[in-house]
Amino acid sequence: MVKPRVLLLMIIFMLTILGGCSPQNPTIEKKAEQGRLDLTQVNIKNEIIPLDGDWAFYWNQFLDPATIDQSALSGYVPFPSSWNKYEIDGEAIPGAGYGTYGLTFVASEKQILALKIPKVRTAYNLFINGDLIASAGTPGQTRDTMGPQYLPQIVSFEALAGDNQVVIQMSNFYMSSGGLLNSILLGGESQLLALRYRGLAYELFLFGALMMMGVYHLALFFFRKKDQAPLYFGLFCILIAIRTLMIGESFLYFAWPDLDFVITRKIQTLTYYLGVPLILMFFRTILPDYFHARLTQIVLILGIAYTAVVILAPTNIYSAINPLYQIWTICLIVYLLAMLLKIARHEEPNSGLIVLGGLILIATCFIDIITLSPWINDSWPPLLRMIFQGDANSSTGQLIFAGLYSLLLAKTFTESLDHRTIMSEQLSEINDHLDELVAQRTRELTAANQKVEQQNFELELINHELQRLSLRDPLTELWNRRKYDETIQLEWQRCLRQQRPISLLFIDVDYFKNYNDMYGHVAGDATLIKIGDTLRAALSRPTDMVVRYGGEEFIVLLAETGKAEALLNANRLREKVEALAIPHQQSAVKDCITVSIGVATLLPDRHSRHQELVKIADKALYQAKTNGRNQVVYLDQ
């Protein structure tokens, strides 16, 4: 990570440069009381004075300067602020409506002054001493009769010695809140123009820098589409650049005053709604272990949903739900802050610049959200009101973040070049000894291949033997139950296709446990081996199969064999075993080993299963043993 001292120096350097480009704050702060502001002790022409304080307010009244003093006063209200905060007769007034503001400021002498008027929600006429000196849009008493317009401007007028009356007719039917959120500044024309042009120059600088950053990162994505981080970051930079032209001094409205209010307002809102998911997807792409994919998807879906509302709904509708998206954004900012702090604790490689830029971006975005919300008011402490007085802070934060991210790219590129240089030197050294190295590697590869071939051959032998052992009974060398389970499925399907019968002989050695008790396990094992060899030798076809099913039980599978042939084979096997004449003195049947056999035959169909063969043959075997043993029993299905 970058050392803290280096990061501190970088922050101081950037803030010094950007601070010098940003507009200056007003030099005088005096508050109007009861609709009156005394400036007789102030050299107004050489100062910048915000006309803040308590203004006279007339709700749902469009009053001319000549009639304002004779009209019904609704009250004195804090200015500037959204009029949604005002209460008349104990009831809050709505955002949609119209009204008149009034203020009297007292000057010590007659002089030429100027007003710097910010964006007003959303149309106004401004009079001074009875003369209309500024307007934006067409104020009206209904949505149909008014025309909205954002037009920050500076206007000059001749101030009188003594009282000077300021009257503002204002209407709003297009935004969720009406009124004016930023101060009207009074002062000399040269001071206000300088303030205006500094603001415009700074915002044009932000626009150009962010636009170049955005195009640069989109070009990076174009040449390397595998990495999507430059795509998200480039689009985010371009959105913020476009938004920069519509906030603060609003160069877009300054250059093209007749722009359609609804369209430009929608574009400004979309830059915010789309910027939130883009920046989160950027962080998710570069640091996937810290940002949850499902949350990123939810943020993207909500951004798209709000975008659809902005495109389809009127301005007063989507501006009313804007606070909900602001709250959602604040939650995401808290989440992003937590993740950045976690990344800083874990000291991820090359993450210092990203963490620093992210923290600056978070702080400036948070300031802008508060600034553009209706929450800020005149009761806030002066320091907070100074911090939250502009709405272009996130553009500054984005520029710093883009600069730090570009610095990280440059660092990564430099490290890549260093690595390539080292690799080139190593490659040059290898080329100098290439012939010797190739010969040595060829000998090593030949020896390794021979060794691998030998190992593969031995492995094939081992696998073959293991496979054979896994399917054979270790005592009798007959097929085991596993092999039977594999074979019966194949034979059953084959007989099903060919509509041929299949038979099964279930064989049990009579009284074999008593035989073991009498002669011992060694003799018992030898007897099982003899019986297994006899059963295997007695079969006539290659498809016939003998299986040691378990203990002293055997199964003979006879594919394509009907009942008669199965019974013939069963009796022949029983006689072969009896002919071995293996002694068994305690047998209740004979004085030698015998077997009992259960026989089952089935013609496979789609409603039967091969497991039924064993069940039927087992029942037949049970009946053979019950009937006296040493016999063959057949049971029908």
C-alpha positions as CSV (number, residue, x, y, z in Angstrom):
1,M,0.0,0.0,0.0
2,V,1.0,3.6,-0.4
3,K,2.7,5.1,2.6
4,P,0.4,7.5,4.7
5,R,2.9,10.4,4.4
6,V,2.8,10.1,0.6
7,L,-1.0,10.0,0.6
8,L,-1.2,13.1,2.8
9,L,1.0,15.1,0.5
10,M,-1.1,14.0,-2.5
11,I,-4.3,15.1,-0.8
12,I,-2.8,18.5,0.2
13,F,-1.5,19.0,-3.3
14,M,-4.9,18.2,-5.0
15,L,-6.9,20.2,-2.5
16,T,-4.6,23.2,-3.0
17,I,-5.0,23.1,-6.8
18,L,-8.8,22.5,-6.7
19,G,-9.3,25.0,-3.9
20,G,-7.7,27.7,-6.0
21,C,-10.0,27.0,-8.9
22,S,-13.3,26.8,-6.9
23,P,-15.5,29.9,-6.4
24,Q,-15.0,32.0,-3.3
25,N,-17.6,32.3,-0.6
26,P,-19.4,35.6,0.2
27,T,-17.4,38.0,2.3
28,I,-20.3,39.5,4.4
29,E,-23.0,37.6,6.2
30,K,-25.8,39.8,7.6
31,K,-29.3,38.4,8.2
32,A,-32.6,40.1,7.3
33,E,-35.1,40.4,10.1
34,Q,-38.8,40.9,9.5
35,G,-38.2,41.3,5.8
36,R,-35.7,44.1,6.2
37,L,-31.9,44.1,5.8
38,D,-29.8,47.1,6.9
39,L,-26.6,47.5,4.8
40,T,-25.9,51.1,5.5
41,Q,-22.7,50.2,7.3
42,V,-21.4,48.1,4.4
43,N,-19.6,49.1,1.2
44,I,-22.0,47.0,-0.9
45,K,-20.2,47.7,-4.2
46,N,-17.0,46.1,-3.0
47,E,-18.5,43.2,-1.1
48,I,-20.5,40.0,-1.8
49,I,-23.6,39.8,0.5
50,P,-26.1,36.9,0.6
51,L,-29.6,38.2,1.0
52,D,-30.4,35.6,3.6
53,G,-32.7,35.9,6.6
54,D,-36.4,36.4,7.1
55,W,-38.4,37.5,4.0
56,A,-42.0,38.4,3.8
57,F,-44.0,35.6,2.2
58,Y,-47.4,35.7,0.5
59,W,-48.7,32.1,-0.4
60,N,-50.9,31.6,-3.4
61,Q,-50.6,35.3,-4.3
62,F,-48.9,36.9,-7.3
63,L,-48.3,40.4,-6.1
64,D,-46.9,43.5,-8.0
65,P,-44.4,45.7,-6.1
66,A,-47.1,48.4,-5.9
67,T,-49.6,46.2,-4.1
68,I,-47.5,43.9,-2.0
69,D,-47.7,46.1,1.1
70,Q,-51.5,46.1,1.1
71,S,-51.8,42.3,0.8
72,A,-52.4,39.7,3.4
73,L,-49.0,38.5,4.7
74,S,-48.7,34.8,5.2
75,G,-45.6,35.2,7.4
76,Y,-41.9,35.8,7.6
77,V,-40.0,32.8,6.4
78,P,-36.3,31.7,6.3
79,F,-34.7,32.4,2.9
80,P,-33.3,30.6,1.0
81,S,-35.1,27.3,1.7
82,S,-37.7,25.0,0.2
83,W,-41.2,26.4,0.9
84,N,-42.3,22.9,1.8
85,K,-40.9,23.7,5.3
86,Y,-43.3,26.6,5.7
87,E,-46.4,26.3,7.8
88,I,-49.4,28.6,7.4
89,D,-52.1,28.4,10.1
90,G,-50.4,25.3,11.4
91,E,-50.5,23.4,8.1
92,A,-47.5,22.7,5.9
93,I,-47.8,24.0,2.3
94,P,-47.3,21.7,-0.6
95,G,-44.4,21.8,-3.1
96,A,-46.7,22.6,-6.0
97,G,-48.1,26.2,-5.9
98,Y,-47.1,29.8,-6.2
99,G,-46.3,32.8,-4.0
100,T,-44.5,36.1,-3.6
101,Y,-41.4,36.9,-1.6
102,G,-40.5,40.4,-0.4
103,L,-37.4,42.0,1.1
104,T,-36.3,45.6,1.7
105,F,-32.6,46.3,1.9
106,V,-31.3,49.6,3.0
107,A,-28.3,51.2,1.2
108,S,-26.3,54.2,2.3
109,E,-26.0,55.7,-1.2
110,K,-27.3,55.6,-4.7
111,Q,-25.1,53.2,-6.7
112,I,-25.0,50.6,-9.5
113,L,-25.2,47.1,-8.0
114,A,-25.8,43.6,-9.2
115,L,-27.6,40.4,-8.1
116,K,-26.3,36.9,-8.7
117,I,-29.4,34.7,-8.9
118,P,-29.1,30.9,-8.8
119,K,-31.5,28.3,-10.1
120,V,-35.1,28.8,-8.8
121,R,-37.7,26.1,-8.6
122,T,-39.0,26.6,-11.3
123,A,-40.0,30.0,-12.7
124,Y,-39.8,33.5,-11.3
125,N,-40.0,37.3,-11.9
126,L,-37.8,39.5,-9.9
127,F,-38.5,43.2,-9.3
128,I,-36.3,45.9,-7.7
129,N,-38.0,49.2,-6.8
130,G,-40.9,48.3,-9.1
131,D,-38.8,47.4,-12.1
132,L,-38.7,43.9,-13.6
133,I,-34.9,43.2,-13.8
134,A,-34.8,39.4,-14.2
135,S,-37.0,36.4,-15.0
136,A,-36.7,32.8,-15.8
137,G,-39.5,30.8,-17.4
138,T,-43.1,32.0,-17.1
139,P,-44.6,32.0,-13.6
140,G,-48.2,30.9,-13.5
141,Q,-50.9,29.8,-11.1
142,T,-51.4,26.3,-12.7
143,R,-49.1,23.8,-14.3
144,D,-50.7,24.6,-17.7
145,T,-50.1,28.4,-17.4
146,M,-46.5,28.3,-16.2
147,G,-43.3,27.5,-18.2
148,P,-40.4,26.1,-16.1
149,Q,-36.8,27.2,-16.7
150,Y,-33.5,27.0,-14.9
151,L,-31.4,30.1,-15.7
152,P,-28.7,31.2,-13.2
153,Q,-27.8,34.8,-14.1
154,I,-26.3,38.1,-13.0
155,V,-28.3,41.3,-13.4
156,S,-27.4,44.9,-12.7
157,F,-29.7,47.6,-11.3
158,E,-29.5,51.1,-9.8
159,A,-29.9,51.0,-6.0
160,L,-31.4,54.0,-4.2
161,A,-30.1,55.6,-1.1
162,G,-32.3,54.3,1.7
163,D,-34.9,51.6,1.1
164,N,-34.8,49.3,-1.9
165,Q,-37.7,46.9,-2.4
166,V,-37.0,43.4,-3.8
167,V,-40.1,41.4,-4.9
168,I,-40.0,37.8,-6.4
169,Q,-43.0,36.2,-7.9
170,M,-42.3,32.4,-7.9
171,S,-44.2,29.3,-9.0
172,N,-43.5,25.6,-9.1
173,F,-45.6,22.7,-10.5
174,Y,-42.8,20.6,-11.9
175,M,-40.7,19.7,-8.8
176,S,-41.6,18.0,-5.5
177,S,-40.4,21.1,-3.6
178,G,-40.6,24.8,-4.5
179,G,-38.6,27.8,-3.6
180,L,-34.9,28.6,-3.7
181,L,-32.2,26.5,-2.1
182,N,-29.1,28.8,-2.7
183,S,-28.5,32.4,-1.7
184,I,-29.2,35.4,-3.9
185,L,-25.9,37.4,-3.7
186,L,-25.8,41.2,-3.7
187,G,-22.7,43.2,-4.6
188,G,-20.7,45.0,-7.2
189,E,-21.1,43.7,-10.8
190,S,-17.4,43.1,-11.2
191,Q,-17.1,41.0,-8.0
192,L,-20.2,38.9,-8.9
193,L,-19.1,38.4,-12.5
194,A,-15.7,37.3,-11.3
195,L,-17.3,34.8,-8.9
196,R,-19.6,33.6,-11.7
197,Y,-16.8,33.2,-14.2
198,R,-14.5,31.4,-11.7
199,G,-17.3,29.0,-11.0
200,L,-17.9,28.4,-14.8
201,A,-14.2,28.0,-15.5
202,Y,-13.8,25.5,-12.6
203,E,-16.9,23.5,-13.7
204,L,-15.7,23.5,-17.4
205,F,-12.3,22.3,-16.1
206,L,-14.1,19.5,-14.2
207,F,-16.2,18.7,-17.3
208,G,-13.2,18.5,-19.6
209,A,-11.0,16.5,-17.2
210,L,-13.8,14.0,-16.4
211,M,-14.8,13.6,-20.0
212,M,-11.2,12.9,-21.0
213,M,-10.9,10.4,-18.2
214,G,-14.1,8.7,-19.3
215,V,-13.1,8.5,-22.9
216,Y,-9.6,7.2,-22.0
217,H,-11.0,4.4,-19.8
218,L,-13.6,3.5,-22.5
219,A,-10.6,3.2,-25.0
220,L,-8.9,0.9,-22.5
221,F,-11.9,-1.3,-22.4
222,F,-12.2,-1.3,-26.2
223,F,-8.7,-2.7,-26.6
224,R,-9.0,-5.1,-23.6
225,K,-12.7,-6.2,-23.3
226,K,-11.8,-8.9,-20.8
227,D,-11.4,-6.3,-18.0
228,Q,-14.8,-4.5,-17.4
229,A,-13.6,-2.1,-14.7
230,P,-12.6,0.6,-17.3
231,L,-16.0,0.3,-18.9
232,Y,-17.9,1.0,-15.7
233,F,-15.4,3.7,-14.6
234,G,-15.4,5.4,-18.0
235,L,-19.2,5.5,-18.2
236,F,-19.3,6.9,-14.6
237,C,-16.8,9.6,-15.4
238,I,-18.9,10.7,-18.5
239,L,-22.1,10.8,-16.5
240,I,-20.5,13.0,-13.8
241,A,-19.0,15.2,-16.5
242,I,-22.5,15.7,-18.1
243,R,-24.0,16.4,-14.7
244,T,-21.3,19.0,-14.0
245,L,-22.7,21.1,-16.8
246,M,-26.1,21.2,-15.2
247,I,-25.3,22.0,-11.5
248,G,-23.5,24.8,-9.8
249,E,-23.1,27.6,-12.3
250,S,-24.9,25.5,-14.8
251,F,-22.9,26.2,-18.0
252,L,-25.5,24.3,-20.1
253,Y,-28.3,26.7,-19.2
254,F,-25.8,29.6,-19.5
255,A,-24.9,28.6,-23.1
256,W,-28.4,27.5,-24.2
257,P,-31.0,29.3,-22.1
258,D,-33.9,27.9,-24.1
259,L,-33.2,24.3,-23.4
260,D,-36.3,22.2,-22.7
261,F,-36.6,22.1,-18.9
262,V,-38.2,18.6,-18.7
263,I,-35.7,16.9,-20.9
264,T,-32.6,18.5,-19.2
265,R,-34.0,17.8,-15.8
266,K,-34.5,14.2,-16.7
267,I,-31.0,13.9,-18.0
268,Q,-29.6,15.4,-14.8
269,T,-31.5,13.0,-12.7
270,L,-30.5,10.0,-14.8
271,T,-26.8,10.9,-14.4
272,Y,-27.4,10.3,-10.7
273,Y,-29.6,7.3,-10.8
274,L,-27.3,5.4,-13.3
275,G,-24.1,6.6,-11.6
276,V,-24.8,4.7,-8.4
277,P,-24.9,1.2,-9.8
278,L,-22.0,2.0,-12.2
279,I,-19.6,2.9,-9.4
280,L,-20.6,-0.1,-7.3
281,M,-20.1,-2.4,-10.3
282,F,-16.7,-0.8,-10.7
283,F,-15.6,-1.6,-7.2
284,R,-17.1,-5.1,-7.5
285,T,-15.0,-5.7,-10.6
286,I,-11.7,-4.6,-9.1
287,L,-12.3,-6.0,-5.6
288,P,-14.7,-9.0,-6.0
289,D,-13.8,-10.5,-2.7
290,Y,-15.3,-7.6,-0.7
291,F,-18.4,-6.6,-2.6
292,H,-21.4,-9.0,-2.7
293,A,-22.6,-9.9,-6.2
294,R,-26.3,-10.2,-5.2
295,L,-26.2,-6.6,-3.7
296,T,-24.7,-5.3,-6.9
297,Q,-27.5,-6.9,-8.9
298,I,-30.1,-5.4,-6.6
299,V,-28.5,-1.9,-6.9
300,L,-28.5,-2.3,-10.7
301,I,-32.1,-3.4,-10.9
302,L,-33.2,-0.5,-8.7
303,G,-31.2,1.9,-10.8
304,I,-32.9,0.6,-13.9
305,A,-36.3,0.8,-12.3
306,Y,-35.8,4.4,-11.2
307,T,-34.5,5.2,-14.6
308,A,-37.7,3.9,-16.2
309,V,-39.7,6.1,-13.8
310,V,-37.7,9.2,-14.7
311,I,-38.1,8.5,-18.4
312,L,-41.9,7.8,-18.3
313,A,-43.1,10.0,-15.4
314,P,-43.5,13.8,-15.1
315,T,-40.9,15.7,-13.2
316,N,-43.0,16.3,-10.1
317,I,-43.6,12.5,-9.7
318,Y,-40.0,11.3,-9.9
319,S,-38.7,14.3,-7.9
320,A,-41.1,13.2,-5.2
321,I,-39.5,9.8,-4.9
322,N,-36.0,11.2,-5.2
323,P,-35.5,11.4,-1.4
324,L,-36.1,7.6,-1.2
325,Y,-33.3,7.0,-3.7
326,Q,-31.1,9.5,-1.8
327,I,-31.7,7.5,1.4
328,W,-30.9,4.3,-0.5
329,T,-27.7,5.9,-1.8
330,I,-26.6,6.9,1.7
331,C,-27.0,3.3,2.8
332,L,-24.8,2.2,-0.1
333,I,-22.3,4.9,0.8
334,V,-22.1,3.5,4.4
335,Y,-21.7,0.0,2.9
336,L,-19.0,1.2,0.5
337,L,-17.2,3.0,3.4
338,A,-17.3,-0.2,5.5
339,M,-15.8,-2.2,2.7
340,L,-13.1,0.4,2.0
341,L,-12.1,0.4,5.6
342,K,-12.0,-3.4,5.6
343,I,-9.8,-3.4,2.5
344,A,-7.5,-0.9,4.2
345,R,-7.2,-3.1,7.3
346,H,-6.3,-6.1,5.2
347,E,-3.7,-4.1,3.3
348,E,-4.6,-5.5,-0.1
349,P,-1.8,-4.9,-2.7
350,N,-2.1,-1.6,-4.6
351,S,-5.3,-0.8,-2.8
352,G,-4.1,2.4,-1.0
353,L,-4.9,4.7,-3.9
354,I,-8.3,3.2,-4.5
355,V,-9.2,3.4,-0.8
356,L,-8.1,7.0,-0.6
357,G,-10.0,8.0,-3.8
358,G,-13.1,6.1,-2.6
359,L,-13.1,7.9,0.7
360,I,-12.9,11.3,-1.0
361,L,-15.6,10.3,-3.5
362,I,-17.8,9.1,-0.6
363,A,-17.4,12.4,1.3
364,T,-18.2,14.6,-1.7
365,C,-21.1,12.5,-2.8
366,F,-22.6,12.6,0.7
367,I,-22.2,16.4,0.7
368,D,-24.0,16.7,-2.7
369,I,-26.9,14.5,-1.5
370,I,-27.4,16.6,1.6
371,T,-27.1,19.8,-0.5
372,L,-29.7,18.7,-3.1
373,S,-32.1,17.4,-0.5
374,P,-34.8,19.5,1.4
375,W,-33.1,18.7,4.7
376,I,-30.6,21.6,4.9
377,N,-32.0,24.8,6.4
378,D,-31.1,28.1,7.9
379,S,-30.9,26.6,11.4
380,W,-27.8,24.7,10.6
381,P,-24.5,26.0,12.1
382,P,-22.6,28.3,9.7
383,L,-19.7,25.8,9.2
384,L,-22.2,23.1,8.0
385,R,-24.0,25.6,5.8
386,M,-20.7,26.7,4.2
387,I,-19.8,23.0,3.5
388,F,-23.2,22.2,2.1
389,Q,-23.7,25.3,-0.1
390,G,-22.7,23.9,-3.5
391,D,-23.9,20.9,-5.5
392,A,-20.7,20.3,-7.6
393,N,-18.7,18.7,-4.8
394,S,-19.1,15.1,-6.1
395,S,-17.6,16.2,-9.5
396,T,-14.5,17.4,-7.6
397,G,-14.4,14.2,-5.6
398,Q,-14.8,12.2,-8.8
399,L,-11.9,14.0,-10.5
400,I,-9.6,13.3,-7.5
401,F,-10.8,9.7,-7.5
402,A,-10.1,9.4,-11.3
403,G,-6.7,10.9,-10.9
404,L,-5.8,8.5,-8.1
405,Y,-7.1,5.5,-10.1
406,S,-5.1,6.7,-13.2
407,L,-2.1,6.9,-10.9
408,L,-2.7,3.3,-9.9
409,L,-3.0,2.3,-13.5
410,A,0.3,4.1,-14.2
411,K,1.9,2.3,-11.3
412,T,0.6,-1.0,-12.5
413,F,1.8,-0.3,-16.0
414,T,5.3,0.6,-14.7
415,E,5.5,-2.6,-12.7
416,S,4.4,-4.5,-15.8
417,L,7.2,-2.8,-17.8
418,D,9.8,-3.6,-15.1
419,H,8.6,-7.2,-15.1
420,R,8.9,-7.4,-18.9
421,T,12.4,-5.9,-18.7
422,I,13.5,-8.6,-16.3
423,M,11.9,-11.3,-18.4
424,S,13.6,-9.9,-21.5
425,E,17.0,-10.0,-19.8
426,Q,16.4,-13.6,-18.7
427,L,15.2,-14.5,-22.2
428,S,18.3,-13.0,-23.7
429,E,20.5,-15.0,-21.3
430,I,18.6,-18.2,-22.2
431,N,19.0,-17.5,-25.9
432,D,22.7,-17.4,-25.5
433,H,22.8,-20.9,-24.2
434,L,19.8,-22.2,-26.2
435,D,21.5,-25.1,-28.1
436,E,23.0,-26.5,-24.9
437,L,19.7,-26.0,-23.0
438,V,17.6,-27.6,-25.8
439,A,19.9,-30.7,-25.9
440,Q,19.8,-31.0,-22.1
441,R,16.0,-30.5,-22.0
442,T,15.6,-33.1,-24.8
443,R,17.6,-35.7,-22.9
444,E,15.6,-35.0,-19.7
445,L,12.4,-35.1,-21.7
446,T,13.2,-38.4,-23.3
447,A,14.1,-40.0,-20.0
448,A,11.0,-38.5,-18.4
449,N,8.8,-39.9,-21.3
450,Q,10.3,-43.3,-21.0
451,K,9.7,-43.3,-17.2
452,V,6.2,-42.1,-17.8
453,E,5.5,-44.8,-20.4
454,Q,6.8,-47.4,-18.0
455,Q,4.7,-46.1,-15.1
456,N,1.7,-45.9,-17.4
457,F,2.2,-49.6,-18.4
458,E,2.6,-50.6,-14.8
459,L,-0.4,-48.6,-13.9
460,E,-2.5,-50.2,-16.6
461,L,-1.6,-53.6,-15.3
462,I,-2.5,-52.6,-11.8
463,N,-5.8,-51.1,-12.9
464,H,-6.6,-54.2,-14.9
465,E,-5.8,-56.5,-12.0
466,L,-7.8,-54.2,-9.6
467,Q,-10.7,-54.2,-11.9
468,R,-10.6,-57.9,-12.2
469,L,-10.3,-58.4,-8.4
470,S,-13.1,-55.9,-7.8
471,L,-15.5,-58.1,-9.9
472,R,-14.3,-61.5,-8.7
473,D,-14.9,-63.4,-5.5
474,P,-11.4,-63.8,-3.9
475,L,-12.1,-67.3,-2.7
476,T,-13.8,-69.1,-5.6
477,E,-12.6,-66.8,-8.5
478,L,-16.3,-66.7,-9.6
479,W,-18.0,-63.4,-10.5
480,N,-19.1,-61.4,-7.4
481,R,-22.4,-59.6,-6.6
482,R,-21.1,-56.3,-8.1
483,K,-20.5,-58.0,-11.4
484,Y,-23.9,-59.6,-11.3
485,D,-25.6,-56.2,-10.7
486,E,-23.8,-54.8,-13.8
487,T,-24.6,-57.8,-16.0
488,I,-28.2,-58.4,-15.1
489,Q,-29.2,-54.9,-16.2
490,L,-27.5,-55.3,-19.6
491,E,-28.9,-58.8,-20.2
492,W,-32.4,-57.8,-19.0
493,Q,-32.4,-54.9,-21.6
494,R,-31.1,-57.1,-24.3
495,C,-33.8,-59.8,-23.7
496,L,-36.4,-57.0,-23.5
497,R,-35.4,-55.7,-26.9
498,Q,-35.3,-59.2,-28.4
499,Q,-38.3,-60.5,-26.5
500,R,-36.4,-63.5,-25.2
501,P,-36.8,-65.1,-21.8
502,I,-34.2,-65.0,-19.0
503,S,-33.8,-67.5,-16.2
504,L,-32.1,-67.5,-12.8
505,L,-31.0,-70.4,-10.6
506,F,-30.6,-69.6,-6.9
507,I,-28.3,-72.2,-5.3
508,D,-27.7,-72.8,-1.6
509,V,-25.4,-75.5,-0.1
510,D,-27.3,-77.7,2.3
511,Y,-26.3,-77.5,5.9
512,F,-23.0,-75.9,5.0
513,K,-22.7,-74.1,8.4
514,N,-22.8,-77.4,10.3
515,Y,-20.2,-78.7,7.9
516,N,-17.9,-75.8,8.8
517,D,-18.4,-76.4,12.5
518,M,-17.5,-80.1,12.0
519,Y,-14.6,-79.9,9.5
520,G,-13.2,-76.4,10.0
521,H,-13.1,-73.3,7.7
522,V,-10.2,-74.5,5.6
523,A,-12.1,-77.6,4.5
524,G,-15.2,-75.4,4.1
525,D,-13.4,-73.0,1.8
526,A,-12.0,-75.9,-0.2
527,T,-15.5,-77.3,-0.6
528,L,-16.9,-73.9,-1.9
529,I,-14.0,-73.7,-4.4
530,K,-14.9,-77.3,-5.7
531,I,-18.6,-76.4,-6.0
532,G,-17.8,-73.1,-7.8
533,D,-15.5,-74.9,-10.2
534,T,-18.2,-77.6,-10.8
535,L,-20.9,-75.0,-11.5
536,R,-18.7,-73.0,-13.9
537,A,-17.6,-76.2,-15.8
538,A,-21.1,-77.5,-16.2
539,L,-22.4,-74.5,-18.1
540,S,-22.5,-74.9,-21.9
541,R,-22.7,-71.3,-23.2
542,P,-20.4,-68.2,-22.9
543,T,-23.4,-66.0,-22.0
544,D,-24.2,-68.2,-18.9
545,M,-22.9,-66.7,-15.7
546,V,-22.0,-68.2,-12.3
547,V,-21.9,-65.8,-9.3
548,R,-21.0,-66.3,-5.7
549,Y,-23.9,-64.3,-4.2
550,G,-22.8,-64.5,-0.6
551,G,-21.6,-67.1,1.9
552,E,-22.7,-70.5,0.6
553,E,-25.2,-69.1,-1.9
554,F,-24.6,-69.0,-5.7
555,I,-26.6,-67.6,-8.6
556,V,-26.5,-68.9,-12.2
557,L,-27.8,-66.4,-14.8
558,L,-29.1,-68.0,-18.0
559,A,-29.9,-65.4,-20.7
560,E,-32.2,-66.3,-23.5
561,T,-33.3,-69.5,-21.6
562,G,-36.8,-70.7,-21.0
563,K,-38.3,-72.7,-18.2
564,A,-37.6,-76.2,-19.6
565,E,-34.0,-75.5,-20.3
566,A,-33.5,-73.8,-17.0
567,L,-34.9,-76.8,-15.1
568,L,-32.7,-79.1,-17.1
569,N,-29.6,-77.0,-16.2
570,A,-30.7,-76.8,-12.6
571,N,-31.1,-80.6,-12.2
572,R,-27.8,-81.2,-14.0
573,L,-25.9,-78.8,-11.7
574,R,-27.6,-80.4,-8.6
575,E,-26.4,-83.9,-9.8
576,K,-22.9,-82.6,-10.6
577,V,-22.5,-81.3,-7.0
578,E,-23.9,-84.5,-5.5
579,A,-21.4,-86.5,-7.7
580,L,-18.5,-84.7,-6.0
581,A,-19.3,-86.9,-3.0
582,I,-17.9,-84.4,-0.5
583,P,-18.4,-86.0,2.9
584,H,-20.9,-84.6,5.3
585,Q,-21.8,-87.2,7.9
586,Q,-24.4,-85.1,9.8
587,S,-26.4,-84.2,6.7
588,A,-30.1,-85.0,7.1
589,V,-30.4,-85.6,3.4
590,K,-27.3,-87.6,2.4
591,D,-23.9,-88.4,3.7
592,C,-22.3,-85.9,1.3
593,I,-22.7,-82.2,0.4
594,T,-25.8,-81.4,-1.7
595,V,-27.5,-78.2,-3.0
596,S,-31.0,-76.9,-3.1
597,I,-32.0,-74.8,-6.2
598,G,-34.8,-72.3,-6.8
599,V,-35.6,-71.6,-10.4
600,A,-37.3,-68.5,-11.9
601,T,-38.0,-67.6,-15.5
602,L,-39.3,-64.2,-16.8
603,L,-40.1,-62.7,-20.2
604,P,-39.0,-59.0,-19.7
605,D,-41.6,-56.3,-20.4
606,R,-41.8,-52.6,-19.6
607,H,-43.8,-53.3,-16.4
608,S,-41.3,-55.8,-14.9
609,R,-37.9,-55.4,-13.3
610,H,-34.9,-57.7,-13.1
611,Q,-35.1,-57.7,-9.3
612,E,-38.2,-59.9,-9.5
613,L,-36.1,-62.7,-10.8
614,V,-34.1,-63.0,-7.6
615,K,-37.2,-62.6,-5.4
616,I,-39.0,-65.4,-7.3
617,A,-36.0,-67.7,-7.3
618,D,-35.4,-67.0,-3.6
619,K,-39.0,-68.1,-2.8
620,A,-38.5,-71.2,-4.9
621,L,-35.2,-71.9,-3.0
622,Y,-37.0,-71.5,0.3
623,Q,-39.6,-74.0,-0.8
624,A,-36.9,-76.5,-2.0
625,K,-35.2,-76.3,1.4
626,T,-38.6,-76.6,3.2
627,N,-39.5,-79.7,1.1
628,G,-36.4,-81.6,2.2
629,R,-33.4,-80.1,0.3
630,N,-31.3,-81.6,-2.5
631,Q,-34.0,-80.7,-5.0
632,V,-35.0,-78.2,-7.7
633,V,-38.2,-76.1,-7.3
634,Y,-39.6,-73.8,-10.0
635,L,-42.1,-71.1,-9.2
636,D,-44.2,-69.3,-11.8
637,Q,-44.4,-65.5,-11.8
